[in-house]
Amino acid sequence: MLTALTKAQWKRLKTAMKIENAVVDLENKYNTDLDDEGSRYEFRDAIVSLIRALCFTE
């Protein structure tokens, strides 16, 4: 399980998982700011999909 509750934790998670560009694309597509905790909760399934794609690549 991964958890990023604060803005600082979220920033480090994006960097560690190398999903910064994908997150920007997601934010632009849905006109949201994923630095906001509520938005991250709302889009949690999309965020999980980004991370899952990296964890299960061959």
C-alpha beads as a LAMMPS data file, in Angstrom:
LAMMPS data file: protein, C-alpha beads

58 atoms
57 bonds

1 atom types
1 bond types

-500.0 500.0 xlo xhi
-500.0 500.0 ylo yhi
-500.0 500.0 zlo zhi

Masses

1 110.0

Atoms # bond

1 1 1 0.000 0.000 0.000
2 1 1 1.211 3.495 -0.854
3 1 1 -0.004 6.570 0.983
4 1 1 0.624 10.237 0.257
5 1 1 -1.464 12.377 2.555
6 1 1 0.421 15.653 2.536
7 1 1 1.453 17.773 -0.420
8 1 1 5.123 17.014 0.343
9 1 1 4.472 13.259 0.455
10 1 1 2.524 13.495 -2.798
11 1 1 5.404 15.339 -4.469
12 1 1 7.895 12.690 -3.332
13 1 1 5.622 9.848 -4.450
14 1 1 5.256 11.370 -7.936
15 1 1 9.022 11.728 -8.165
16 1 1 9.774 8.236 -6.864
17 1 1 7.250 6.625 -9.207
18 1 1 8.239 8.898 -12.138
19 1 1 4.626 9.825 -12.843
20 1 1 4.980 13.616 -12.824
21 1 1 4.116 14.030 -16.521
22 1 1 1.244 11.562 -16.354
23 1 1 -0.174 13.434 -13.357
24 1 1 0.009 16.737 -15.248
25 1 1 -1.826 15.098 -18.161
26 1 1 -4.490 13.815 -15.773
27 1 1 -4.858 17.239 -14.160
28 1 1 -5.243 18.901 -17.552
29 1 1 -7.700 16.303 -18.822
30 1 1 -10.014 16.713 -15.823
31 1 1 -9.198 20.352 -14.980
32 1 1 -8.169 19.460 -11.442
33 1 1 -5.246 20.044 -9.077
34 1 1 -3.974 16.797 -7.623
35 1 1 -1.845 18.689 -5.106
36 1 1 -5.182 19.065 -3.308
37 1 1 -5.892 16.149 -0.962
38 1 1 -9.601 16.088 -1.842
39 1 1 -8.852 15.922 -5.549
40 1 1 -6.389 13.080 -4.998
41 1 1 -9.114 11.194 -3.168
42 1 1 -11.615 11.871 -5.948
43 1 1 -9.180 10.690 -8.638
44 1 1 -7.601 7.897 -6.583
45 1 1 -8.569 5.181 -9.080
46 1 1 -6.841 7.041 -11.913
47 1 1 -3.761 7.579 -9.741
48 1 1 -3.684 3.894 -8.818
49 1 1 -3.849 3.039 -12.525
50 1 1 -0.763 5.169 -13.197
51 1 1 1.184 3.488 -10.416
52 1 1 -0.072 0.001 -11.215
53 1 1 1.080 0.395 -14.823
54 1 1 4.616 1.007 -13.567
55 1 1 4.601 -1.820 -11.049
56 1 1 3.426 -4.481 -13.446
57 1 1 5.433 -3.776 -16.592
58 1 1 7.572 -6.474 -18.095

Bonds

1 1 1 2
2 1 2 3
3 1 3 4
4 1 4 5
5 1 5 6
6 1 6 7
7 1 7 8
8 1 8 9
9 1 9 10
10 1 10 11
11 1 11 12
12 1 12 13
13 1 13 14
14 1 14 15
15 1 15 16
16 1 16 17
17 1 17 18
18 1 18 19
19 1 19 20
20 1 20 21
21 1 21 22
22 1 22 23
23 1 23 24
24 1 24 25
25 1 25 26
26 1 26 27
27 1 27 28
28 1 28 29
29 1 29 30
30 1 30 31
31 1 31 32
32 1 32 33
33 1 33 34
34 1 34 35
35 1 35 36
36 1 36 37
37 1 37 38
38 1 38 39
39 1 39 40
40 1 40 41
41 1 41 42
42 1 42 43
43 1 43 44
44 1 44 45
45 1 45 46
46 1 46 47
47 1 47 48
48 1 48 49
49 1 49 50
50 1 50 51
51 1 51 52
52 1 52 53
53 1 53 54
54 1 54 55
55 1 55 56
56 1 56 57
57 1 57 58
